[in-house]
Amino acid sequence: MVRLAVPPGGDTVTAGRRTAPQAAHFDLAPPRHFLLPAVLLLVAEAPSHGYQLVKALEGLHFGPVDRPSVYRALAQLEGDGLVEAWSDAPVAGSMRRVYGLTADGGRVLRAWMGVIKEQRDALDGVLRRYAATGSVDALLAEAESGLVAVGGTAWSPVSATAEVDRRARAINGRTDAARGAPTTAAVGRPLDGRHRFHLVPERSVVLVEARSTVGPISFGAMGLTGTVEVDLVGGAVSAGSCPSALVEIPVSALRSGNRLYDAELLRRIDAARFPRVTLDLQRSTPLGVGDRYRLEGATTVHGVTRPVTGTVVVELDPAGTLGVSGDQVFDIRDFGIESPTVLMFRIYPDVTVHLHVEAEWDGQGEEASR
């Protein structure tokens, strides 16, 4: 069980960054009230001793499990005629009871599976609604736990501009009032000039959405590293500057929520030989609409480097954190990667890559001619 503190006044608390006074608490806990069907499932798989069930139940992650609660559940199920027990061969002079499923237990287990399916569908609906908010935290959650794969979000060829706008609205802390705020060292923000920002790995994420023969699938990864250099004027990124950036994505961190798909992807990319994808920014052009820029650079995947262009939104929040969000469509065959396949499952080569990075100022200015 995890206890989460909720800060007052809408302050944001993110990993590795500022914290706020605690005002309220609530517990994050796994599903409850599934002990009985879980026991029925385990004895349906194979007759078991009580102590074996304790260890197996822990692996189902339905919350804390202890021996007394398991034996109470077994007694209840046996009294209801859903499991039966018999004595095993004695070990060290003591008899051990083995529990198995009865015919009535099988019918009740089937009914329980229908209830669990309804609960899963309802939870999937919650996950889809959360992913649809388009917030940065929702994007991070997609990468952490394969939200899109679980929720079944449909893939569609959404224009990069629309996606950029959606991600831009989610960048934390940026308000119209903050755009005109002076940049002073007193509030921890960089002064005007050229500055270097280092990516915050736990707030930097890439999400790869693809189509497959079994429907939409997404691979996500956190832990991006790298640096961004920009010129600041009046509290914002200078439209006339020439920023530079190098972003590295750990290939082994890509996850879809399906181990077979993940293993096949890593095999196709040859992650052992090419453990990182790199994005190297070489040129940018302001588009004259808000903080949107057209970037030109190169990306290296699977040891193959190709030029890349795309549109991003760049934001500098009042705390001095730089946020960059953008989307781009790639054909993985351009990087010498064959479409991953597992039995009848195949991923199509065109993929949409969503990138959001947050970078913190390192506290030092950089010479523009460096």
C-alpha positions in Angstrom: 0.0 0.0 0.0 1.3 3.5 -0.9 0.2 6.6 1.0 0.0 9.7 -1.2 0.1 13.2 0.1 -2.0 15.8 -1.7 -0.5 19.3 -1.5 -2.8 22.4 -0.8 -3.4 25.2 -3.2 -3.0 23.3 -6.4 0.8 23.1 -6.0 2.4 20.4 -8.2 4.7 17.8 -6.6 6.7 15.8 -9.1 9.4 13.2 -8.5 12.8 14.7 -7.9 11.4 18.3 -7.7 9.9 20.7 -5.2 7.4 19.5 -2.6 4.6 21.2 -0.8 3.2 20.9 2.8 1.0 17.9 3.3 -2.7 18.6 3.6 -4.5 15.4 3.0 -3.8 11.7 2.6 -5.3 8.8 0.7 -4.1 5.3 0.2 -3.2 3.7 -3.2 -4.2 0.1 -2.9 -4.6 -2.9 -5.2 -8.1 -4.5 -5.9 -9.8 -5.9 -2.9 -12.5 -8.6 -2.2 -11.0 -11.0 -4.7 -9.5 -13.5 -2.3 -12.2 -16.2 -2.7 -12.2 -16.3 -6.5 -8.4 -16.1 -6.5 -8.3 -19.2 -4.3 -10.8 -21.0 -6.5 -8.7 -20.1 -9.6 -5.5 -21.5 -8.0 -7.0 -24.8 -6.9 -8.6 -25.1 -10.3 -5.1 -24.9 -11.8 -3.8 -27.6 -9.5 -4.7 -29.0 -6.1 -2.6 -27.2 -3.5 -1.6 -27.1 0.2 -2.6 -24.0 2.1 0.9 -22.7 2.5 1.4 -23.0 -1.3 -1.7 -20.9 -1.8 -0.3 -18.1 0.4 2.7 -17.7 -1.9 0.7 -18.0 -5.1 -1.8 -15.4 -3.9 1.0 -12.9 -3.2 1.9 -13.2 -6.9 -1.6 -12.1 -8.0 -1.0 -8.7 -6.3 -4.5 -8.4 -4.8 -3.1 -6.8 -1.6 -1.6 -8.2 1.6 -2.1 -11.9 2.1 -1.5 -13.8 5.4 -1.9 -17.5 6.3 -4.9 -17.0 8.7 -6.9 -15.2 6.0 -6.2 -17.9 3.4 -7.1 -20.7 5.8 -10.3 -18.9 6.8 -11.1 -18.6 3.0 -10.4 -22.3 2.5 -12.7 -23.2 5.4 -15.5 -21.0 4.0 -15.1 -22.5 0.5 -15.0 -26.0 1.9 -18.1 -25.4 4.0 -20.0 -24.1 0.9 -18.9 -27.2 -1.0 -16.8 -25.3 -3.5 -13.5 -27.0 -2.6 -12.8 -30.4 -1.2 -9.8 -31.4 1.0 -8.0 -34.6 1.5 -4.9 -35.7 3.4 -1.5 -35.9 1.7 1.3 -38.3 2.5 2.7 -37.4 5.9 5.9 -35.3 6.0 8.1 -35.5 9.1 5.3 -37.2 11.0 2.5 -34.6 10.2 -0.4 -34.8 7.8 -1.0 -32.1 5.3 -4.3 -31.2 3.7 -4.6 -30.7 0.0 -7.4 -28.6 -1.5 -9.0 -29.1 -4.9 -12.0 -27.7 -6.8 -15.4 -29.3 -6.8 -17.9 -29.2 -9.7 -19.9 -26.5 -7.8 -16.7 -24.6 -7.3 -16.1 -24.6 -11.0 -19.5 -23.1 -11.7 -19.0 -20.4 -9.1 -15.6 -19.7 -10.5 -17.1 -19.2 -13.9 -19.6 -16.7 -12.5 -16.8 -14.9 -10.7 -14.9 -14.6 -13.9 -17.9 -12.8 -15.5 -17.9 -10.3 -12.6 -14.1 -9.7 -12.9 -14.6 -9.2 -16.7 -17.2 -6.5 -16.0 -14.9 -4.9 -13.5 -12.0 -5.0 -15.9 -14.1 -3.4 -18.7 -15.1 -0.6 -16.3 -11.5 0.0 -15.3 -10.4 0.0 -18.9 -13.0 2.8 -19.5 -11.4 4.8 -16.7 -7.9 4.3 -18.2 -9.2 5.4 -21.7 -10.7 8.5 -20.3 -7.5 9.3 -18.4 -5.4 8.8 -21.5 -7.8 11.0 -23.5 -7.1 14.0 -21.2 -3.9 14.4 -23.1 -2.1 15.6 -19.9 1.7 15.2 -19.5 1.0 12.9 -16.5 -1.3 10.8 -18.6 1.4 10.5 -21.3 3.9 9.4 -18.5 1.4 6.9 -17.3 1.1 5.4 -20.8 4.8 4.9 -20.9 5.0 3.5 -17.4 2.2 0.9 -17.6 1.1 0.5 -21.2 -2.1 2.4 -20.8 -2.9 2.5 -24.5 -2.3 -1.2 -24.9 -4.6 -2.0 -21.9 -7.2 0.6 -22.7 -7.5 -0.1 -26.4 -7.2 3.5 -27.6 -7.8 3.5 -31.3 -5.0 4.7 -33.5 -5.8 7.4 -36.1 -3.5 9.4 -38.3 -4.1 12.7 -36.4 -2.2 15.6 -37.8 1.0 16.5 -36.0 -0.2 20.1 -35.5 -3.3 19.0 -33.6 -1.3 16.6 -31.4 1.2 19.3 -30.7 -1.5 21.7 -29.6 -3.0 19.1 -27.3 0.4 18.3 -25.7 1.2 22.0 -25.4 -1.9 22.7 -23.3 -0.7 20.0 -20.9 2.7 21.5 -20.1 2.7 22.3 -16.4 2.8 25.8 -15.0 2.7 27.9 -18.2 0.1 30.7 -18.0 -0.6 33.8 -20.1 0.4 35.9 -17.1 3.7 34.2 -16.8 4.7 35.1 -20.4 5.4 38.7 -19.4 7.0 37.9 -16.1 10.5 39.3 -15.7 13.4 36.8 -15.5 15.3 37.2 -12.3 17.6 35.0 -10.4 15.6 35.8 -7.3 12.8 33.4 -8.3 15.2 30.7 -9.5 14.8 31.4 -13.3 17.6 32.0 -15.7 18.4 35.5 -16.8 18.4 36.6 -20.4 21.2 34.9 -22.5 22.1 31.4 -23.6 21.5 28.7 -21.2 21.8 24.9 -20.9 19.0 22.8 -19.6 19.3 19.1 -18.5 16.5 16.7 -19.1 14.5 15.4 -16.1 14.4 11.6 -16.8 11.3 10.9 -14.8 9.4 13.7 -16.6 10.6 13.0 -20.1 8.8 10.4 -22.1 8.5 8.9 -25.6 5.4 7.0 -26.8 5.4 5.1 -30.0 1.9 4.3 -31.4 1.5 1.7 -34.1 -1.1 -0.3 -36.0 -1.0 -4.0 -36.0 -2.9 -7.0 -37.3 -4.6 -7.3 -33.9 -5.4 -3.6 -33.5 -3.6 -0.5 -32.1 -0.5 -1.0 -29.9 1.8 1.4 -28.2 5.3 1.2 -26.8 6.4 3.8 -24.2 9.6 4.7 -22.4 10.7 7.1 -19.7 14.2 7.9 -18.5 15.2 10.1 -21.5 18.4 12.0 -21.0 20.2 14.8 -22.7 20.6 18.5 -22.8 18.9 21.5 -24.5 20.6 24.9 -25.2 18.4 28.0 -25.9 18.7 31.8 -25.9 16.2 33.5 -23.5 14.9 37.0 -23.9 12.2 38.5 -21.7 11.4 35.3 -19.9 10.8 33.3 -23.1 12.8 31.4 -25.7 14.1 33.8 -28.3 12.4 33.3 -31.6 15.6 34.4 -33.4 17.9 32.0 -31.5 19.5 28.9 -32.8 18.9 26.2 -30.1 20.7 22.9 -30.0 19.7 19.7 -28.3 20.8 16.1 -27.9 18.2 13.6 -26.5 18.9 9.9 -25.8 16.2 7.3 -25.5 17.0 4.0 -23.8 15.7 1.3 -26.2 15.5 -1.4 -23.4 13.0 0.8 -21.6 10.4 0.5 -24.3 7.4 -1.4 -23.0 3.9 -2.2 -24.4 2.5 -4.3 -21.6 3.0 -7.5 -23.5 6.3 -9.3 -23.0 6.2 -11.2 -26.3 5.7 -7.9 -28.3 8.5 -6.2 -26.3 10.9 -9.1 -26.8 10.2 -9.1 -30.6 10.7 -5.3 -30.8 14.0 -5.4 -29.0 15.2 -8.3 -31.2 14.3 -6.4 -34.4 16.1 -3.2 -33.1 19.0 -5.3 -31.9 19.0 -3.5 -28.6 22.1 -5.2 -27.4 24.2 -3.6 -30.2 22.2 -0.4 -30.4 21.0 0.4 -26.9 19.9 4.0 -27.6 18.0 6.1 -30.0 19.4 9.6 -30.4 17.8 12.9 -31.5 20.2 15.6 -32.5 18.7 19.1 -33.1 20.6 21.1 -35.7 18.3 24.0 -36.7 15.0 25.6 -35.8 12.6 28.1 -37.3 9.9 29.9 -35.4 6.5 29.5 -37.1 5.0 32.7 -35.8 2.2 31.1 -33.8 2.7 31.0 -30.1 5.8 29.1 -29.1 5.7 26.7 -32.0 8.9 25.9 -33.9 9.9 23.8 -36.9 12.9 21.7 -36.0 15.5 20.1 -38.3 18.0 17.5 -37.2 18.9 13.9 -37.3 17.8 10.8 -35.5 19.7 7.6 -35.2 17.9 4.3 -34.7 19.3 0.8 -35.1 22.7 2.3 -36.1 21.1 4.2 -39.0 21.0 8.0 -39.1 18.3 9.8 -41.0 17.3 13.5 -41.3 14.1 14.5 -39.5 11.9 17.5 -39.4 8.9 18.2 -37.2 6.9 20.8 -35.3 7.1 21.2 -31.5 5.9 23.6 -28.9 8.5 25.0 -26.5 7.5 26.4 -23.1 9.4 27.9 -20.2 7.3 27.8 -17.0 7.7 30.3 -14.1 9.9 27.9 -12.2 12.4 27.9 -15.0 11.6 24.4 -16.4 11.7 24.0 -20.1 9.1 21.8 -21.8 9.1 20.6 -25.4 6.3 18.5 -26.9 5.9 17.3 -30.5 4.8 14.4 -32.7 6.1 12.9 -35.9 5.4 9.9 -38.2 8.2 7.5 -39.1 8.6 4.5 -41.3 10.7 2.0 -39.4 12.0 0.5 -42.6 13.9 3.7 -43.2 16.1 2.6 -40.3 16.6 -0.9 -41.6 14.1 -2.4 -39.2 11.7 -5.1 -40.4 8.2 -5.0 -39.1 8.0 -7.1 -35.8 6.0 -10.3 -36.1 4.9 -12.8 -33.5 3.1 -15.8 -35.0 0.1 -14.1 -36.9 0.8 -10.8 -35.2 2.5 -8.1 -37.2 3.2 -4.4 -36.6 2.8 -2.1 -39.7 5.9 0.0 -40.5 4.4 3.5 -40.1 4.5 4.6 -36.5 3.6 7.9 -34.7 6.1 9.1 -32.1 5.0 11.4 -29.3 7.8 13.1 -27.5 7.6 15.2 -24.3 10.7 16.3 -22.5 11.1 18.6 -19.5 14.5 20.1 -18.7 15.8 22.0 -15.8 18.2 24.9 -15.9 21.7 23.9 -14.6 22.1 27.3 -13.0 24.8 28.5 -15.4 24.8 30.6 -18.5 26.5 29.4 -21.7 28.4 31.5 -24.2 26.4 32.0 -27.4 29.5 31.3 -29.4 30.4 28.1 -27.6 
